[in-house]
Amino acid sequence: MTDKIMNFFGFKILPFSKQIPSQELYKSSSLHAVFALINLALKNEDFALITGTAGSGKSSALRYFVSQLDPTVYPHVYITAEDYKIGAIAKLLLTGLNFSVPYQGFTALYQVKSEIKRIHTTYNHKPILIIDEAQQLSIDTLLSIKNLANFDMDSACMMLVILCGQFELINKIKNVKLESLRRRIRIQYKLGALSLEECSKYIKYHMKRSGVERPVFSDEIIAEIFQISQGIISNVNNICFDLIIHATLASKDIIEISLLDKIILPA
């Protein structure tokens, strides 16, 4: 089926895939904003908060950001949150920074703070800890993460912690127990959905990147895709890819509105 789709439309690569190099991501206004704000945080802060609905492009924006960094000066560790205790996070951070990992969680916490302070003081390196789906973390773990980034009596920024998650993360951080963490987060950004104009540019960008510049998606169908997807990138990807499949099966080289009846639409 893949070959049939590729040959029918003349694709060089399949469009609307998440398997896309960081440098080739569509540069939406949200991606530019995340990049600028986290760069600001990298220089001056120890926390940043990125939130958005599922599929809004949070992970892609972070992937683009770290791809621009010198990994020796700004080594980064990316983890997807579960119900981790702080000791487990310290172990993951040590592993990602290529340090030995002790068995005990409290030993790992002490060791990771010592190693971060050493490489910052000796080499002026600033590690970055990215915690995706951070809404999964408990209140106690979030509070412990605040303490993890506390150096020299809270007078030095030796690492950057980027908390990334869905909008419920904002409500969690508003918990009275996390007031001290909330006060530390001065850089934050809510990723919005694509506008109709950006949705159109996004679809055309992916088609062109895949080797097809002729108009396959009309303005009319793009407007429908925008309405159905609500501008959420993952929804746009899924709808467009499904339409391409069914257009191939129906031998239609132009995507028509009638093809929307053939696909499962997002709720």
N, C-alpha and C positions, 0 to 999 in steps of 0.2 A: 504493500500500500504506500509506503514511503516513496519508493521509486516512481509510482504512478502519479503521486502528488507533485513530486519534483519535476517530472517530465511534462506534466500537463500544464503547469504554470511557468515552467522554465526557471525554477528556483535553483540557486547555487547552494543554499542552505535553507533549512526549514525556518520560517519566521515565527515570531511570538514565543520563543523558547526562553526559559530562564538561564540556559547555558550560553551566556553571552559574556565575552571578556569585559572587564571593568571599564576599559577605555572606550568601549563601543556602546555603553549604555546610553539611552536617550536622556539628554540633559534637560530635564524638566525644570521649571522654576523652583520646585520643592527641592530637587537634588542640588541646585546651585545654592539655595538658602542653607540647607544642612551642611554643605561643604564649607561655606563661609563661617557659619556660627561655630562649628566644631573646630575649625582652624583657630578661631578666637579663643575658644576654651583651651585648646592645646597650649597656647602661650601663657594664659593667665589664670586658669581655673583647674580644679581637681574633679569637677562633676559637670556632666551635661545630660540633658534629658530629651529624648526623641520619642514622640508618640504618634500613633496613627492607626487607622483601622487595619484589620488583616488584609494583606494584599496591596497596601498603598505604596509600597516601595521603600520601606524603612531599611530593610537589610541591603537592598541594592545601593541606596545612598551611602550607607556605612561602608560597603564594599568599595565603592568608588573613592571614598575619603581615604581609606587605608592604602589604596593602590597608589596614591600620590605621595605617600610618606617614605622617608628613608628608614627601612626596617631596623637598621643598626642603632639609629638615634631614637626612634620611636617604635620599639618592638610592641606588637599588639597581640593580645590573646582574646579570642572570640569564644564565648560559651552561650549555649541556649539554656535558659534557666529551667530548673525543675524545683522541687521543694528542697533546695540545698541548704545545709548549714554553712556557716562561714568557714569552718575548717575544710569542707569539701571544696569551696571556692578557692581557698588559699592553695590547696593541692593542685587544682586545675591551673591556677596562675603560675605556680612553680613549674609545672610540667610544660606549659606553653612558653615559658621563658628559659627552658632548658636547664633548670636547676634540679638538684636532687630533691626527692620528695620523702619526708619522714612519714612514719606510720600514723602518729598522733596528730589530730587536727589542730590542737592548740600549739603544737610545736611548729606545724606548717605555717600557721598564722604569724608566729614570731619570726620564723625564718624568712618569709616572703617580705615582711616589712624591713628586715635587716638588709636583704639583698637589694630591694628597691632603693633604699637609702644609700647603699654602697655604690651602686652603678650611677645613681644621680649625682652623688658627691664627687665620685672619681672621674666619670666620663661625661657628665651632664646629659645622660640619657633619661628619657621620660617614658616609661611603659604605659600602654593603654589597655585597659580592661573593658571589653565590650560585653555587656550582658543583655542578650536578646530575650524577648518574652519575659522581661523582668517582673511583670505583674504576677508571675507564678511564685515569686519569692515571698517568704513570710515577713511580717513586720519586724521581727527580731533579727532576721538575716539582713534586711535592708539597713537596720540601725547599725549592725556590725560592719557592714560595708562602709558606712560613714566613718567609723573608727579606723577601718583599714587604711583609709586615705588621709589619716591624721598624722602629720609629721612635724617634729619640732614644735610641739604644743600648738599645733594648727597654724603655723606661721609659714609653711613652705608647701608648694605644689610639686610633689615629686612623682606623681602619677596622675593619669586622667581616667576616671571611671565614666563610661557612657552607658546610661541606663536606657534601654530601648524596649518599648512595649506598646500594647494597645491602650486605649483611652482609660481603661480601668486602673492603669498604673497611676494616673494622675490622682484619682480618688484615694488610692492606697497611700500615696505620699502625703495626702492631706490629713492622715491620721495624726491625732495629737501627739502620739508617741514619737512621730518622725519629724517633729517641728525643727529639730536641729539639722536633720538632713535637708529638709525643704529649704531652709535658709542658706544652705551651701550651694544649692542649684540655681545659679544665676543665668545659665545658658540653657534655653529650652526651646523646642520647636515642635509644633503639631503639623504633621504632613497632611495636606488636604488632597482631595481628588483632583484629577485632571479636569481642566475646563474643556468645553466643546472644541475650542481652537486647538488646545494642546492634544486632545484626544485624536483629532484629525491628523495633526503633525506626527503624533506617535505612531499611528497606523501606517502612514506613508513612509515614515522613517524605517520601520521594520520591513516593509515590503522592498524598499530600495536596498536596504542592507542585505536582503536575501537575493538580490539580483533582478528584481522586477520593478521597473519604474512606470510602466503603463498603468492607467487607472483601473484597478480591479475592484476596489471599494468606492462606490459612488458617494457623493456628499449626502445623499438621502439615507443610504445604509449606515454611513458613519454617524449621522445624527441619531438613528435608532440604536446603534451600538452604545453611543454615549448615554442615552436615556436609560437603557436596560442595565448597563454596567455601573451607572452612577459615577463614572469617571475613575473607578477603582482599577488600577493597572492589571491586577491578576484577573479580574473579570473581563477586561478588554482582551487580554491575551487568550483566555479560554474561548470567548465568543468568536473571535476572529479565526482562531485555529479550527474550531468546529465548523465554521462556515466554509473555510477552505476545503476541509475534508468532504463536506456534502456537495460543494460546488464541483469538486473533482468527480464524485460518484454520479452527479447529474450531468456531467460534461458541459458545465457552464463556466466560461472563463471570465464572466462578470458576476460579482456577488449580488444577488437580487434579494429584495425584501422577503419574498416567498420562502427563501431558505431558512429564515428564522424559525419557521414552524417545524423544522427538522431537528433542531438542537435543544438540549436541556439548558434553560436559562437560569441565571442565578436568582436566588430567592430575594 
